[in-house]
């Protein structure tokens, strides 16, 4: 478990080409994080660009998560970009596991 950052979390939402689906995921991640009371800066990007970035959390479709190892200590695989409640549950569990959420 790593200590909670003393700054907003950096969250990347990632899709294959960094266009529509990562932007939808960004908006839904912002909603989910807000409902958890988590201060976060969320950016959307493509897989290639994400590989050169560092974040606290990376969220992507399962087919891209292997490519994101090393980008963030928390990598969340999602199957439904529109399921805000499901994403909130996944974020809640992952952030608690890191000790970033009480």
C-alpha positions in Angstrom: 0.0 0.0 0.0 1.4 3.4 -0.9 0.5 6.6 0.8 -2.2 8.8 -0.5 -0.8 11.6 -2.7 -1.0 15.0 -1.1 -2.4 16.3 -4.4 -5.3 15.5 -6.7 -4.9 12.0 -8.2 -3.8 11.9 -11.8 -6.2 9.6 -13.8 -5.8 8.6 -17.4 -8.7 7.3 -19.5 -7.3 5.3 -22.4 -8.7 4.0 -25.7 -7.1 2.7 -28.8 -6.9 6.0 -30.7 -7.7 8.5 -27.9 -10.8 10.0 -29.4 -14.4 9.4 -28.6 -14.5 6.5 -26.2 -11.7 7.8 -24.0 -13.5 11.2 -23.8 -16.7 9.5 -22.8 -14.8 7.5 -20.2 -13.1 10.7 -18.9 -16.5 12.3 -18.3 -17.8 9.2 -16.6 -14.7 8.8 -14.5 -15.0 12.4 -13.3 -18.6 11.6 -12.2 -17.6 8.5 -10.4 -14.6 10.1 -8.7 -16.8 13.1 -7.7 -19.4 10.7 -6.1 -16.5 9.1 -4.1 -15.3 12.6 -3.0 -11.9 12.0 -4.7 -10.1 15.1 -6.0 -8.6 14.1 -9.4 -7.3 15.5 -12.6 -8.6 13.2 -15.4 -7.1 13.2 -18.9 -8.0 11.1 -21.9 -5.5 9.8 -24.3 -4.6 6.9 -26.7 -2.7 3.8 -25.7 0.6 4.8 -27.5 0.7 8.2 -25.8 -0.3 6.7 -22.4 2.7 4.4 -22.4 5.0 7.5 -22.0 2.9 9.0 -19.3 2.8 8.6 -15.5 -0.5 8.6 -13.5 -1.9 7.3 -10.3 -4.8 5.5 -12.1 -5.3 4.3 -15.6 -8.7 3.2 -16.9 -9.1 1.3 -20.2 -10.8 -1.5 -21.9 -9.4 -4.9 -20.8 -7.7 -5.4 -24.2 -5.5 -2.4 -23.5 -4.6 -2.9 -19.8 -1.6 -5.1 -20.5 -0.1 -2.3 -22.5 -0.4 0.1 -19.5 1.7 -1.8 -17.0 4.2 0.7 -15.5 2.0 3.7 -16.4 0.1 3.7 -13.1 0.0 1.7 -9.8 -3.7 1.2 -10.4 -4.9 0.0 -13.8 -8.7 -0.6 -14.1 -10.1 -2.7 -16.9 -13.6 -1.7 -17.9 -16.1 -3.4 -20.2 -18.8 -0.8 -20.4 -17.8 2.8 -20.9 -21.3 4.0 -20.0 -21.6 2.2 -16.6 -20.8 5.0 -14.1 -21.9 3.0 -11.1 -19.8 0.0 -12.1 -16.8 2.3 -12.6 -17.4 3.9 -9.2 -17.4 0.5 -7.6 -14.2 -0.5 -9.3 -12.5 2.8 -8.4 -13.8 2.6 -4.8 -12.2 -0.9 -4.4 -8.9 0.0 -6.1 -8.4 3.2 -4.3 -9.2 1.6 -0.9 -6.7 -1.2 -1.7 -4.1 1.5 -2.2 -5.0 3.2 1.0 -6.1 6.3 -0.9 -9.7 6.2 0.2 -11.1 5.5 3.6 
